[in-house]
């Protein structure tokens, strides 16, 4: 397939990264890349939909990968996956003979193996420079569901209107569902049998990097997991921590043990981030050395320092995030051409076991099967956010009262802006339109 045609298909069919910030997939396509990596690491505890989708749709996903590789003339295609995902690994192996360039890259059973900088190093030995993106080392990284969506667009003409989401934790029947974009978390949890704890909290995403959510939040193109967990749990309480209180605790409790830096995944790869240096500088009010503060811009917010490494229960990640936000608010950018330190020789001994992490977070009892269920899900009302990806938000092309069919284009980003189209997940009538969302009434 020609490169321009592939870009057009990905953009017009609304394909973005199905996790993280939702980077438009067409914008990653670059002929300077020699390697494409499919990320099937399932980075966080309790997440499982990528391995489930890989197991069922390996051929389709690998076909889309080969198409992208051919369009950019990349000869290396690596499926990055953990050996413990046996069914998914076997599905890939069963199809390898049909694809010339694809090979398997086995990842260690650690967190955060799914961080793209870590994934690239583990599969290619290349280290992405601080503040750079994968193309800086000739790589493009896609996730499993993104490539399935690409296949559906290329071969079936189907745009992105649905999303796989795992619902787990304190629910009666943990499950991975295929649901329309815009469905509320309340409906998702009802489909999983309802809540099984008295004071629930909700996290959109994984327990390490996910954000607190509400029942009125809705599924977007980047929603991968909804975790229901007791409000008084370790994971939730860290997210609700008061910044001023956490700063005062750090001033009185931090013992300069350096464990947060010793276990920092980006620091171990030679990036300049050091949570320990930031904590020391911050609590001592030192203003003669700004480097620890500026280096917070290189933090990937994985949470190892906060939820695993710190023996005092402090919140380095939260305080670093506050610092980063303030720097950006004042227009401070990452320095250019930052020197990359050598990969630490201690790295193999300092990686965080996913099994130990799950236990440390108090989540081991939730690490149970959540079977994939692709039955059509009914709903009366969908709230479709116009900003579901990095770049410019979509601009509505419909108005209140319009009747639409599933797959119709509801909104687009301007041609000159980074972004993709938004499509109707179901037949229905447009109930309301704002500059933030479109509400689609699907009642017949």
N, C-alpha and C positions, 0 to 999 in steps of 0.2 A: 504494500500500500504506500502511496506517495505521502511524504511528510505533511504537506499542506492539507491533504484530505483527512489524514488522521487527526491533525489538530482541530480541524473544523468539526469532525464528528464528536470528539471529546468535549469541545466547548459547547456545541449546540445541544448536547444530550445531558449537560449538567454534571459532568463527572469531576469530582474533587477527591482529595484524600479523605478516607472514611474514618479518620481518627485525627487527633491533634487539632490543628487550626484549620484543616480543610483546604489545603493549597490546591488551586485549580490544576488538574492533571495535565492539561495541554501545555501549560507554561513550564513544566519540567522537561519537556522533550527538547533535547539539545544534541546536535551532531558532534559536539566535542566530547560527549560521554562515550567511553569504551565498555562500560559495565552497567548492567541493569540488575538491581537487587530486589527481589520480592520479599518483603518483611512478614514472615509468619512466626514471629517470636512470641506473640501473645505476652507482652512485656510484664503486665501486672498480675498479682495474685487474683484468682477467681475469674479472670477473663478467659473465654474459650471459643468465641464465635469464629475466629480466623481459622483455627485448626478444623472446626466443624465444616466450614464452607470449603476449605481446601480438600478435605476428605471426599466431599460429595461432588465438587466441580473442578477437580484437578485438571482435566483435559481442557476445559473451557478457559480456565485461568492461564494455563501454560500456552494456549493458542494466542491469547491476547498479548502475553509477554513476548512471544516470538514475533508478533506483528510490530510491536513497538521497537524491538531490537532491530528488525529489518528496516524500519523507517529511518532510524538514526544510524544504521550500519554499525551497531555494537555487536561484537562477537562473543562477549561474555555475559551470560545470564545466570544469576545465582538465586536459588530459592533458599533463603535463610530460615532455618527451622530447627527446633529442639528435638533431640532424639526421642524424648519421652512422648512426643506426639506420634505414636507408632502408626495409628491408622492413617493419619495425614501423610506421613513419610512414605508409607507403603503405596498410597494412592499416587503420589508423585513418581515413585520408582516404577510403578506399573505403566506409566505413560512416557518415561524418559526416552525410549527408543524412537518415539515419533517426533522428537524435537532435536535439532542439530546442535544448538548452542547451550541448552539448559543443563545445569548441574546442580547438585544439592550442596549447600554449605551448612554443616551442623554447628549449632550454637551451644555454648555452655548453659547449664540450667541455673542461670543467675538473673538477678534484677540489676540494672535495666537492660537486658540483652536486646530489647526492642527499640531502645533509643537509637536513632539512625546513625549517630556518630559511632556508637559502640558496635552496631551491626556491621557497618562498613569495615571497621578495624578487624572484627572477628572473621569476616569472610574474605577480605582482600589484603589485610595487613597495612592498609593506608589509613593515615590519621587526618581527618578533616581539620584544617587550621582553625584556631579560635575565631569565632564570629563569622565563619564562612559556611557555605552550604555544600552538599555532596558533590555538586558539579565541579567544585574546586579541585577535587581529586579524581575527576573523570567518572563519577558515579551518579546514577539516578535511582532513587528508592521509591517503590510503590508498595502499598499494602494489598493483602489478598482480596478484600472486597472491592477495592478500586479496580483491580484487573478483571474481576467478574463483571462489574458494571461496564467496563470497556468492551468486553466480549459481547455483552447484550446489546450495546449500542452499535458495534461494528457489524455483527452478524444477524441481529434480530430487529434492529431499529428501535430498541426500547430505551427510553431515557430513564434517569434516576428518579424514581417516584417512591421507592420503598427502602427500608433499612433493616438490616439484621441487628437485633438488640438482645443481649442477655439480661435477664432479670434474676437476681440472686440475693443471697443473704437471708434475712428474716421474712421469707415468703413461703407459702405452703408448698408450691411446686416450682422450684427453680427451672427456668426454661430459656431457650434461645428462640426468639420469634422473628418472623419477617412481617414488618408492620409498615403502614403508610407513613410518609413524612407528615408531621403535624399532629400525630396522635399524642394525647396527654400521658404523662407518667402515671396518672391515676388509673387510666384504662390499662396501661401496661401491667401494672401491679395486680389489677383485678384478673387479668388473663393468667397471671402466675399463681392464682388462688388466694390472693390477699395477704395482708401483713400478719405476722405471727408474734409480734412483740407489742407491748403496751405503749411505749414511747419511742416511736420510730423516727429516724432521721434518714435522709435520702442523699445519695452521692451519685452524681452523673459522671461515669467513667470509673476508673479503678480506685482502690483505697489509697494509693500513694499520690496520684496526680489528679484525681477527679475533684470536682467542685460540689459543694453543698447545693442541693436542688430542692424543689417543692413539687407537690403533686400536680400543680398547674403548669409546670414546665412541659415542653413538647419535644418530640423527636425531630432531630435535624439530620443532615447528611453526615455529621461527625459523631452522633450518639452511638456508642458501642455497648454500654453497660449501665444498668441502673442497680445500684447496691442499696438494699434496705438493711439498716443496722441500728442497734439501740443507741439512743441519743447520748447516753453516758459512756459510750465506748471510747477507747483510746484514740481511735482514728478520728472520730467526730470532735472530741474535745480539743484536739490540736487545731482543727480547722476553725473552731470558735474562739480561739485564744485572743485575748485583748492585746493589741500591739504594745501599748504602753506598759501593761503588766508583764508581758514577756520580756521586754527590754529591761525592766527593773529586776526581774528574776535573773536574767543573764548577768547583770552587774553584780549580783550578790552570790550567785551559785557557780557560774562557769569556772572550771578549774584548769583551763588551758591544757586539757589532756591531748588535744590534737586529733582525737578519734574521728571527728566529723570530716577532717581533711584526708586523713589516712584512708577512709573508705569512699571518698567522693569519686564517682566513676569518671567524670571529666578531668579531675586533677590527676588521676592515675594514668590518663592518656596524654598528659603533658599540657593540658590547658591551664591558664593562669588563675583559675578560681581556687580560693582557699577559704572555706567557711571558718576555720579556726582563726586565721589572720583577721577576717572581718569581725568576728566576735570580740577578739582582743582589742582591736582598734576602736570598735564601737562602744564597748563598755568602759574603756579608759578615757574616752573623749579626746583621743589624740587627733590633732589636726595637722601635724607636721608631715604625715604620710597618707596621701589620698589613695594610694594604689589598692589597698584592700577594699575600699569602697567602689572604685572604678571597676575592679575585677568582678564585682557582683554581676556585671552585664554578661558575663560568660557562663553564668549558672543556668543549667537546664531544668531546674526546679523538680528534679526526680524525687526529692524527699528523703534520700538515704540518710543525710546528716541529721534530720529531724526525727524521723519515725523509726530509725534503726540504730544509728551510731551513737547518739548522745545518751550517756548514762545518767544524766541529770534531768532528763525530760524537757530540755530546752527546745527552742524553735528556730534554729539557724535559717532554715529555708524560708520561713515566714518573714523574719527580719530582713533577710537578703532580698526577698521580693518587694518589701516596702522600700528598701534602698533603691532597687532598680527602678521602681515606679517613680520615685522622686527625681532620680537622675534623668529619666526620659522626659518627665514633665518639664524639666528645665533645659531640655535640648541637648543633653550630654549623650554623645554617641560612642560606640565602641572605637577603640584606637585601631588604626590601620597597621597591618603587617606586624602583629604581635608575635613575639618569638615563642615558638613551640618547644617546650622542654621534652627530653626523651621520655618515652613510655616507661613508667616505673617498673623496675625489676620485681617489686613486691606485688604487682597487680594480680598475678594468678592466685595469690594467697589472701588477697583482700577483696575479692569479688563476693557479692552478697548472695548466698544460696536462697533461691526462691522459696524453698520449703521452710527454711528457718525464718525467713521474712514473714511468711504467712502465719507461722506460729507466734512470732514476736508481736504481730499486730492483733493477735487474739481472734484470727479469722479461720483457723484450721477446721472448725466444725462446719463452716460454710463451703469448704472446698469439696463440693459434691457435683455429681453429674447434673447438667442442665441441658437436656436433649433438644436437638434442633426440631422445631415445629414450623413448617412452611404453609400450613393451612391458611386460607384467606381470612383475614381479620376484618370484621365489620366495625364501623364507627359512624356516628351521625355528623361529626363536626371535626374539621381539621384546621389547625392554626399554623399557617406556613410562614415561617420567618423569612424576611427578605435578605438578611445577612447571615448566610449559612456557610460562608467560606471567607478565607483571607482575600483581601482586595476590595473592590467597590461593591456595595450591596446592589441587589437587583432593583430594578425599577418596574413597578407594576404595569402590565399591558391590558389589564382587565379592569372593569368597574363593577360597583355594586349592582346586583341583579343579573349579571351575565350568566349564561348557561355554558358549562364547559364539559368536555369529555376527558377521560383519563388519558394522560400523555400530552394534552394541549399545553402550549407555552403560556405560563401565567405572568412571567416577569423575566427581564434580561438585564444584564449589565451593559453599559455603553460599549460599542465596538472597540474604542480606544483604551478601555480600562481593563484591568485584571479582574476576571470574573467569568461566571457561566450562567446558563439559563436555569429557570425554575419551572417545573412542570406540575400539572394537576395529578395527584395520586389516584383520584377517583372521579367518576362522573358526579356532577352536582351544580349548585348555584352559588355564585359569589355572594356571600353574606355581608362582608365589609372589606374595605381596603384602607390601609393607613401607610405611612412612610416606613413602618417597621414590619408589618405583616399583612397577609391576606387570609381571611377566614372563608373556608369552603364548606358549605352545608351539603352533606351527601345523602340526606334523607330523600327517598324516592316518593 
